[in-house]
Amino acid sequence: MLPKEELFQAQLAVRRLCLYRSIAEDPLVQTAVRLAEFILEDLPLQVLETYHILTGMLASKELAPAGDVSDPWQDHILDLIIFDDNPFTRKAELISTGEMGTSLLETAKNDLGCLQTLYRLGDLLIPATSSFLQDHPKVRPEGPLPDWKTFQGMGGPQREDVREIKNMLAEEGDWTRLVEPLAAYYAQSGAGPFGRFWGFQWDGQGLVGIPNPDPIRLTDLIGYEEQRRVVLDNTEKFLRQLPANNVLLYGDRGTGKSSTVKALLHEYGSQGLRLVEVAKQMLGDFPKIAAKLSGRPQRFIVFVDDLSFDEGEHEYKELKAILEGSLAARPENVLIYATSNRRHLIKETFHDRDGEVHRQDTVQEKLSLADRFGITVTYLAPDKDAYLSIVEGLARRHGLAIDTPTLHRRALEWEAWHNGRSGRTARQFIDHLIGELALRV
């Protein structure tokens, strides 16, 4: 028997959404609600087509690993809820529920009741469609309908905070009781894109979230402990809302400058740190970037990798304005971290020394740009002993069965034939050695 009343209630629920209204515009939700409408309106061709469209959409969704919420429809609804950006989620980031007012909380409570109805719709649509098509022989399939509940374990690991809130919602019989726990989640983990993603890139128009940022962690880095300590100390002050400085990581290529900054994301992301990568040619967009970050409770590091300027490039003036403070001040929750292989950032040529009355002023303006960073951390290429120490540390970490003299000999041969001594060269050598030893097994 068709669950007509339940299907009708799902249609009502999506129309009653207020704060979480954007969920009603989600393509998957719209397709599912349309399927319910076609069943109620007795339109067999549309039911058949829409069911398969919905199943195809759900099949393309990455799911949580087995053991988590693995029904793709339910997992999708939970994603929409916990990553939604609306007045309730934004306020929950900043203030307690006691400061929100009863009207907003009641509206959020009603929305959660509607969303739970949509969450349960997935359990209705498969049997309802099957029963409906059985009564329409002309469109009735010969075999069973494809069942999206069998699509399990397609995605990668989820963050622990996301896993916990999803399981709490999945296990709760009445979502209207979850306003407080949800608000606590938003306060801890963030709302909207800053809750979904820890890393972003600026594309010239907006912030693009990075679903799978570089997995490098601080524990993966060997050597340069003192340099990293300076960066970590400054970052921890920043997270505690204490005075902190913009940082320039300068030094030889392959020494781990960029890896140090990227690793901060996994170390401090759960504490509210976010990383925004900006290309140097887009530094002029900083006021627009700052406007999107200002007022959010998270702390943002704007990361400019491989920063240097050649003759004729004037973006250094944009960077100078950002560092020194322009009329549009840098928000207090934003710092600049940059890496460079060039100490003075701007290439000086003989042309700079000729043909200008006040050429010395121009030269000094260019050469002093690096001084405008509060902290400069220097990464020099390792000497022989430091290089071999990095190699030994990586070999131990990977449990490589190779004697030390042979490891040293091979490592020195590798750096002589490849990119010279650096942490990157050491990692490339170890990767090569891991593959070589694996093939011998």
N, C-alpha and C positions, 0 to 999 in steps of 0.2 A: 504494500500500500504506500502511495506517495506521501511523503511528509510535507504536505502543502502548507500547513500553518508554520512550520519551522522555516521553510524556504521563504515564505512571505515575511517572517520576522527578520530574516537576514537582509532582505531588501529594505525594510524599515531601518534596521540598525545602521546601514551604511549612509542612509540619508539623514540620520540624526546626529552624526558626528559633528562636533563643533571645534574644539581645540585641535584634535587630531584629524582635521578635515582633509589634509593632504593625502591621508591614507585612502580616502574615497576615490582619489584621482589616480591611484596606482594601477597600471595596466593589468596586473594579475588579478587584483581585487575586482576591477571593472569586468574582466572576462568571467570570473566566477559568478558575480551577481547577474550578469547577462545570461549565463547558463540557467540560473535559477528562474529568471523571468521567462525564458523560452519554455522551460518545463511547465510552468504555471499557465502559460498562454497556449500550450499544446501545439508547439511548432516543431515537429520531428526532425526535419532537415537541419534546422538551425541548432537543435539540441545536439545532434550527432556531430556536426562540424565544430561547434563551440567546445564540446567536451574534449575533442582531440586537440584543438588549439590550446586549451588550458593545460592538458597533459603534456604537450610539447614544451610549453613555457616552464612548467614545473620541472621537467626533465633537464632543462638547461641550467637550473639553479644549483649552485654549489651548496651541498648540505653539510651539516655538522658531522663529525666523526661518529661512528657507531657508539651507542651508549648515551649520546646527547639527544636533543630533540631532533629526530631524523625524518619526521613526516614533512615533506617539502612545503606543503601548504601551511602547516602550523609554524614551521620554522620561519617562513616568509613573513607571516603576520607578526611574529615576535620581533623579527628584525625591524619591521616598520615601526613598531611601538617604541623599542628601546633607542632607536636612532632618529626619532622624529625631532624636528626643530619647531617648536611652537611656544606660545606664551607661557604655558605651564612648565615645560621642560627647561626653558631659558631662565625662568624665575627660580626654579628648583636648584639651578647651578649656583645661584647667588644668595638666596635667602631661605630661611626655614619655612615649613608649611604654616607655622603659627603666624608668620608675617604676611602670608599671601591673601588672606581674606576668605571667608566661607564660600562666597559665590564662585570664585575660581576653582576651589577644591571640589565643590559640588558638581561643577561642569566637568572637571577631570574624572570624577567618580562615574558620572553618567556615560562619558565617552568610553571608559574602560569596560563598562557593562556591554555597550554596543560592540566593542572590539572583541570581547569574549564570544559574542554571538557569531561574529565573522570567523573567529578561530575555530569554532565548532562546525561551521558550514562545510569544511572539508570532509568531515565524517559523513555528511548527508549526501553530498553530490554524487559520489560513486554509486551507492545503492539506488539513489533516486533516479539517476540517469539510466542505469541498467533496468530498473523496473519500468521506467517510462518506455524505453525502446522495445521491451518485450511486448508491449501493447500495440506496437506499430510494426507489423511484419515486413513492410516494404523497406524499412531502413534498419531492421534488426540485424546486428552483426552475427556471423556464424559462431564465433568464439567469444570468450569473455572480453570485456573492455579492458584496455591497458590500465593498470592500477598504479598510480603515482606513489602509493604508500610503500611500494617495494623499492623505490629509488633511495638507497641508503648509503651513507658513508662516503660521499663524493668529495667532500671539502677537506680542508686542512684543519689543523688544531685551532681552537678558539681561545681568546683571552679568558682567563679565569673569571674575571668580573662579569663578562658577557655570558659565560656558561652558567654562572650562579643565578643571574637574574632570569635567564630563560627557563631554567629548571624550576625556579620559584613560581613563575607564571604558569608553567605547564602543570604543576601539581596543585595549584590553588583552584578550588571549586567556585569561588566568587571573587572576580577581579575587582569589584567595587571596594573591596577591603584592602586593596594594594596601593592606594594613593601614597601613603607615607613611605612604604618600602621603595616604590618607584622614585619618589622625590629624593630619597637618600641615595639611590643609585645615580641619578643625574648629578647630584651634588658631588659625588665621588669621582665618577667616570666621565662626566661631560654630556652635553646634549648635541643633537644634530651631527654635522660632519666632524666636530671636534670630539664627539664621543665615539664615533665610528672609526675615525682614522687618527693615528698619531703623527704621521708624516704627510706633507703636502708639497706640491710644486705649483708655482705661479706660472700660468700659461699666457699671461698678458691680458686676460679677461677676468680670471677668477682663480680661486684655490682649487686645485684638483687633488683629491685624496689619493694616497698610495696604499692600496690594499695589502701589499706584501713588501714592506720596506726591507732594505738590506738587513739580513739577519745577523750581521756582525755584532758581537758583544764585547764588553771590556775584558772579559775573561779570555777571549780569543786572542787578545793582543799581548805580545811579549816584547819586553824592552821598553825604553822611553817612559818608565814609571814616573819619574819626577815631572816630566812634561805633562803627562796625563793628570797628575795630582793637582797641578795648577789649574787645569781646565775643569776638573771635577769640583775643586773648592769654589771656584767662581760660579759654577752652575748651581751648586747647592745653596750658595748665598742668594742667588737669583730666585730659586724655588721658595726660599724662606722669606722672600720679599725684603731682603736686605740689600744695601747698595752693592751693585755688581757692575762689571765692565764689559764692553765689547772686546772681543778677542781676535787676534790675528795669529794663526798657526803658520809659521814660516819655516821653510827648510827644503831639503833635498827630496826629490821625487821618490815615492815608494816607501817613505818612512812612517806612514800611518797617520798622517794629519787628518785626511778625510775620514778614515775609519774611526778615529777618536770621536769626531763630532757625530757621526752616524750611530755609533754605539751608545751615545747618550740617550737615544730614544728608548732603547730597551731597558736601560738602567733606571730612567726617571719618568717614562711615559705614564706609569701607574700613579705618579705623584703630580700629574698635570702638565708635564713638559710636552710641547709639540714642536716639530721641526718643519720649517717652511723653506724649501730650496728655491732660490731665485738666481737666474742667470745674470751675469754682470750687465748685459745689454738691456736688462729690464729694471735696473736700479731706479730709473726715473719713475717707475710705477710705485715706488715705496709709499707715497701718501695714500694711494688706493689700497695697498696691502695693509697699511697701518689702520685704515678705517675699518677693515674687516676684522682685525684682531683686537682693536681697542675695546675695552669694556667686558671682554670675556675673562672668566676666572682663570683660564689656563695661562701658562707662561710660555712664550714663543721665542725660539731662536730662529732668526732669519739667517739661512746658511748660504754663503756665496763661495762656491768651490773653484779652485784654480784661478784666483783673482790676480789679474795683471792687466796693464793697459799699454798699448803700443802708441806710437806717435800718431796723432790725429784723432785718437779716441778721447772723447770728452766726458764719458760716463764717470770718470773719477771725480768730477765736480759734484755729481749727484751723490756719490758716496761721501764726499767731504761734508756736504750739507747734512746728510743723515747723521754722521758721527759727531759733528760739532753742534748740531741742533739748529734746524731751520725754523721758519715761522710756524710750519706744521710740525710740532714737536714729536719725537719718537715716544710712543706710549710706554708707560712704566712697565708693562708686561712684555716688552719686546727687547731683545738684544741682537746684535749682529756678531756672528762668528764667521770668519773667512779663512780660507787656506790659500797659500801662494808659494810658488817656488822662487819668487823674486823679492828680495828684502825691501826694496823701495817701491814695489808695486808698479811703478810707471817707468817704462824704458826711456832712458835719457840718451839722446844722440848728439853728435857734433852740431847738428842743425839747431839744437836748442841753445847752443852757445853763441850763435851768430845772428846778426840781422835784426836784433830787437834792442831798443834803447834800454829797457829794464829787464833784460833777459835773466839776470840773476834772481829777480823776484819770481819769475816764472819757474825757473829751475827749482828754487827752494820750495815753491808751492807744491810741485810735483813730488819732490823727494821726501817731503815731510808728511805725506798722506798716511804712511804706516804709523807715524807717531800719534795719530789721532785715535788709534785703538788704545784702549786703556791698558790692555795686556798683550804683549807679544811673546809667544812661546816658540822656541827654536828647536827644530828637529834636524839634526845633522846626520849624514850617512854614517852608519856604524863602521868602526874599525874591524879588523879581522876577528879579534876576540869577541866583540859584541855581536858580530854577524853569526859566528859559530854558536854563541850562547842562544841566540834566537832560534837557530836551526835545532839545537838540542832540545829546547823547550817545546817546540812544535812536534818534534819526533816523539818525545815522552807523552805529550797530550794525545797523540794518535796511536800510542802503543806500538811503535814500529820496532820490529825485531831486527836490529842492525847494530853492529859493534861501533863504538865511538870513533876509533881511528878511520874506519871505512866511511862513516857518516861525514866526518870532517873532510876527508879527501874528496868525496863526491860533491859535497856542498861547495868547496872551493873551485872545483872544476866547473860546476854549474854557473857560478857567478862570473867566472872568467869568460865563459862562452855566451853568456846571456846579458843581463842588464846591470851588472855590477852589484856591489854589496848594498842591500837594503832589506827592510822587513818584507817588502813585496816579493823580492827575489827569493828570500828564504821560504815564504809560503808557496811560491810557484815550484820551488825545488821539492818541498815536502809533498805537494800534490802529485808531482811526477813520480816520486818515490813510492807513494801509496799505491798508485796504479801499477807500477812496475812489480812491486812485491805481491800484489793481488794476483797478477797474471801467472806468477810462479806457483801458486797454490794448486 
